[in-house]
Amino acid sequence: MVAGLKAATTTIPIVVTIDDPVAEGLVSSLARPGTNVTGVTVDAGLELYGKRLSLLVEVRPTLSAVAYLSSRGNWNRPTGDALRQAAQQARIALSHVDLGNTFSEETHSAAFNWMQNARIDALLVSDEADHNGNVKTLTNLAASARIPTMYPFRDLVVGGGLMAYCIDLLYTFRYAGGQIAEILRGENPAEIPFYQPTKFQLIVNTKAAQQIGLEIPPSVLARADEVIE
């Protein structure tokens, strides 16, 4: 969609919230976009994925097999490399569960069937926004399969998911609003850097933990920014 907007105009400023604008070919760099597109990248850096994996290890210390649920394109990006490296360092077997390009009830159901047959101990869900269209399906399947799951966004935990370590989306949207204000004051979007989040939240749903028979360690609860009961 953003690529289509950019193709339609090179003069009207476009402010976006997107995964990786450089990889998408929208801008030349985050620091200096060089085009009519600026905004916020929800890619908070590769270290984020290792942190998510370590939190799963904290809540289930005996885990030995973790799955990553994403599109094939997401897995083939540096994200996949970062996860593979983090899993190797933790001596955990990592499997990619490929949703292809279709995020639906059918593809998610097939993914969880595979994970149960493969005896997956825990799940990491990719940062792809398409998961938000399947909140209930995703969280219900994880609960039914009793697979501890790390989600990328707070809304998925509010919707019944176990936990998320994520960027503060409300803050990033406010930041994008500030960028719009800069443009309205006459600033050139080509010179307004993309914002890369540095503020993170740990959200834990203790009710979801109880549903799958998991006890969240006090050390994790003490660090949580929000506990949903």
C-alpha positions as CSV (number, residue, x, y, z in Angstrom):
1,M,0.0,0.0,0.0
2,V,2.7,2.5,1.0
3,A,4.7,1.6,-2.1
4,G,1.6,2.4,-4.2
5,L,1.2,5.8,-2.5
6,K,4.9,6.6,-3.1
7,A,4.6,5.6,-6.7
8,A,1.6,7.9,-7.1
9,T,3.4,11.0,-5.8
10,T,6.9,12.3,-5.1
11,T,5.8,15.7,-3.7
12,I,3.0,15.0,-1.2
13,P,4.6,14.1,2.2
14,I,3.7,10.6,3.4
15,V,4.1,9.6,7.1
16,V,3.9,5.9,7.8
17,T,4.3,3.3,10.5
18,I,6.1,0.3,8.8
19,D,8.4,-2.6,9.5
20,D,11.5,-1.8,7.5
21,P,11.2,1.1,5.0
22,V,14.8,0.6,3.7
23,A,14.1,-3.1,2.9
24,E,10.9,-2.0,1.2
25,G,12.8,0.4,-1.0
26,L,10.8,3.4,0.3
27,V,13.8,5.4,1.6
28,S,17.6,5.3,1.3
29,S,18.2,5.3,5.1
30,L,16.4,5.7,8.4
31,A,18.6,8.7,9.4
32,R,18.0,10.6,6.1
33,P,15.0,9.2,4.1
34,G,15.8,11.3,1.0
35,T,12.2,11.0,-0.3
36,N,8.8,12.3,0.5
37,V,8.3,9.4,3.0
38,T,9.1,9.5,6.7
39,G,7.6,8.1,9.9
40,V,8.2,5.3,12.4
41,T,9.7,1.9,11.9
42,V,8.3,-0.8,14.2
43,D,11.5,-2.7,13.7
44,A,13.2,-2.1,17.1
45,G,16.4,-3.8,16.3
46,L,17.5,-7.4,16.1
47,E,18.4,-7.7,19.8
48,L,14.6,-7.6,20.5
49,Y,14.2,-11.1,19.3
50,G,16.9,-12.6,21.5
51,K,15.2,-10.8,24.5
52,R,11.9,-12.4,23.6
53,L,13.4,-15.8,23.4
54,S,15.2,-15.4,26.8
55,L,11.8,-14.4,28.4
56,L,10.3,-17.6,27.1
57,V,13.1,-19.5,28.6
58,E,12.5,-17.8,32.0
59,V,8.8,-18.8,32.0
60,R,9.5,-22.3,30.8
61,P,13.1,-23.2,31.8
62,T,12.9,-26.8,30.4
63,L,12.0,-25.8,26.9
64,S,14.1,-27.2,24.1
65,A,12.1,-26.6,20.9
66,V,10.7,-23.2,19.9
67,A,8.8,-22.3,16.8
68,Y,8.6,-19.0,15.0
69,L,5.3,-18.2,13.3
70,S,5.7,-15.8,10.3
71,S,5.5,-15.4,6.5
72,R,8.3,-16.8,4.5
73,G,9.5,-13.3,3.6
74,N,9.9,-12.3,7.2
75,W,11.8,-15.5,8.0
76,N,14.3,-14.8,5.1
77,R,15.1,-11.3,6.4
78,P,17.7,-10.5,9.1
79,T,15.0,-11.2,11.6
80,G,15.4,-14.9,10.9
81,D,19.1,-14.7,11.2
82,A,18.9,-13.0,14.6
83,L,16.5,-15.6,15.9
84,R,18.6,-18.5,14.6
85,Q,21.7,-17.0,16.3
86,A,19.8,-16.4,19.6
87,A,18.5,-20.0,19.6
88,Q,21.9,-21.5,18.8
89,Q,23.4,-19.5,21.7
90,A,20.7,-20.8,24.0
91,R,21.0,-24.3,22.6
92,I,17.4,-24.4,21.7
93,A,16.0,-26.0,18.5
94,L,14.2,-23.4,16.4
95,S,11.7,-24.2,13.7
96,H,10.0,-21.9,11.3
97,V,6.2,-22.3,10.8
98,D,5.5,-20.8,7.5
99,L,2.2,-19.0,7.0
100,G,3.0,-18.2,3.4
101,N,1.3,-15.0,2.4
102,T,-2.1,-15.8,3.9
103,F,-2.8,-15.0,7.6
104,S,-6.2,-16.7,8.2
105,E,-8.0,-19.1,10.6
106,E,-7.1,-22.0,8.2
107,T,-3.4,-21.2,8.0
108,H,-3.1,-20.6,11.8
109,S,-5.0,-23.8,12.6
110,A,-2.7,-25.8,10.3
111,A,0.3,-24.2,11.9
112,F,-0.8,-25.2,15.4
113,N,-1.6,-28.7,14.3
114,W,2.0,-29.0,13.0
115,M,3.4,-27.6,16.2
116,Q,1.5,-30.0,18.4
117,N,2.7,-33.0,16.3
118,A,6.3,-31.6,16.4
119,R,6.1,-31.3,20.2
120,I,7.0,-27.6,20.2
121,D,7.5,-26.2,23.7
122,A,7.0,-22.5,23.0
123,L,6.1,-20.1,20.2
124,L,7.4,-16.7,19.0
125,V,5.0,-14.7,16.8
126,S,6.4,-12.4,14.2
127,D,5.9,-8.6,14.3
128,E,3.8,-8.7,11.1
129,A,0.7,-6.6,11.6
130,D,-1.5,-9.2,9.7
131,H,-1.6,-11.3,13.0
132,N,-3.8,-8.5,14.4
133,G,-6.6,-9.6,12.1
134,N,-6.6,-13.0,13.8
135,V,-6.3,-12.2,17.5
136,K,-9.0,-14.5,18.8
137,T,-8.0,-17.3,16.5
138,L,-4.4,-17.1,17.4
139,T,-4.8,-16.8,21.2
140,N,-7.5,-19.5,21.3
141,L,-5.3,-21.9,19.3
142,A,-2.3,-21.2,21.6
143,A,-4.5,-21.8,24.7
144,S,-6.0,-25.0,23.3
145,A,-2.5,-26.4,22.3
146,R,-1.1,-25.2,25.7
147,I,1.8,-23.6,24.0
148,P,3.4,-20.7,25.9
149,T,3.5,-17.9,23.3
150,M,5.3,-14.6,23.0
151,Y,3.4,-12.0,21.0
152,P,4.7,-8.9,19.3
153,F,1.9,-6.4,20.3
154,R,0.1,-5.5,23.5
155,D,-3.4,-6.0,21.9
156,L,-2.7,-9.7,21.4
157,V,-2.1,-10.1,25.1
158,V,-5.2,-8.0,26.0
159,G,-7.1,-10.3,23.6
160,G,-6.1,-13.4,25.6
161,G,-2.4,-14.1,24.7
162,L,0.2,-15.0,27.3
163,M,2.8,-12.3,27.1
164,A,4.5,-9.7,24.9
165,Y,7.7,-7.8,24.9
166,C,7.1,-5.0,22.5
167,I,7.4,-1.4,21.6
168,D,5.1,1.1,23.0
169,L,2.8,1.6,20.0
170,L,0.9,4.5,21.6
171,Y,4.2,6.4,22.0
172,T,5.2,5.7,18.5
173,F,1.9,6.9,17.1
174,R,2.3,10.1,19.1
175,Y,5.8,10.5,17.7
176,A,4.4,10.1,14.2
177,G,1.9,12.9,15.0
178,G,4.9,15.1,15.9
179,Q,6.4,14.4,12.6
180,I,3.2,15.4,10.8
181,A,3.3,18.7,12.9
182,E,6.9,19.3,11.7
183,I,5.9,18.8,8.1
184,L,3.0,21.2,8.5
185,R,5.5,23.8,9.9
186,G,7.4,23.5,6.6
187,E,10.0,20.8,7.3
188,N,11.1,18.6,4.4
189,P,10.1,14.9,5.0
190,A,13.3,13.9,3.2
191,E,15.3,15.3,6.1
192,I,13.1,14.1,9.0
193,P,14.7,10.8,10.3
194,F,12.6,7.7,10.7
195,Y,12.0,7.0,14.4
196,Q,13.3,3.6,15.6
197,P,11.7,2.7,19.0
198,T,13.8,2.5,22.2
199,K,10.9,2.2,24.6
200,F,9.7,-1.3,25.4
201,Q,6.9,-2.9,27.4
202,L,6.6,-6.3,29.1
203,I,3.0,-7.3,29.3
204,V,1.9,-10.6,31.0
205,N,-1.5,-12.2,31.2
206,T,-1.7,-14.3,34.3
207,K,-5.2,-15.6,33.4
208,A,-3.8,-17.0,30.1
209,A,-0.9,-18.6,32.0
210,Q,-3.4,-20.3,34.3
211,Q,-5.3,-21.7,31.3
212,I,-2.3,-23.5,30.1
213,G,-1.1,-24.6,33.5
214,L,1.9,-22.3,33.6
215,E,3.2,-20.4,36.6
216,I,4.8,-17.1,35.8
217,P,8.0,-16.6,37.9
218,P,7.8,-13.7,40.4
219,S,11.0,-12.3,38.8
220,V,9.1,-11.9,35.5
221,L,6.0,-10.4,37.1
222,A,8.2,-7.9,39.0
223,R,9.6,-6.6,35.8
224,A,6.3,-6.5,33.9
225,D,5.0,-3.0,32.9
226,E,1.5,-4.4,32.9
227,V,-0.1,-7.5,34.4
228,I,-3.5,-8.6,33.1
229,E,-5.4,-10.8,35.5
